[in-house]
């Protein structure tokens, strides 16, 4: 039998895992080159190879601007701000009801 502390730690880990999953998300489909503002997302799924002119993320390091994200791959990138495509189409997975 688990102690209360172990149970709380396990529940905390499960909640973190669920928050990182795509379960219960509110997808935003972007298929044009219009700027989408105030986007808060947890992952990007290109449905067609996609290139960004604007992608506001809290990721560290180099930018993905001008890089092509290949269709069919989920990119777990925290998004907070504006998303604008140069081409392609994507689904942004959000944990909000926006």
Buried (B, 14 or more C-beta within 10 A) or exposed (E): EEEEEEEEEEEEEEEEEEEEBBEEBEEBEBEEEEEBEEBBBBBBBBBBBBBBBBBBBEBEEEEBEEEBBEBEEBBEBEBEBBBBBEEBBBBBBBBEEE
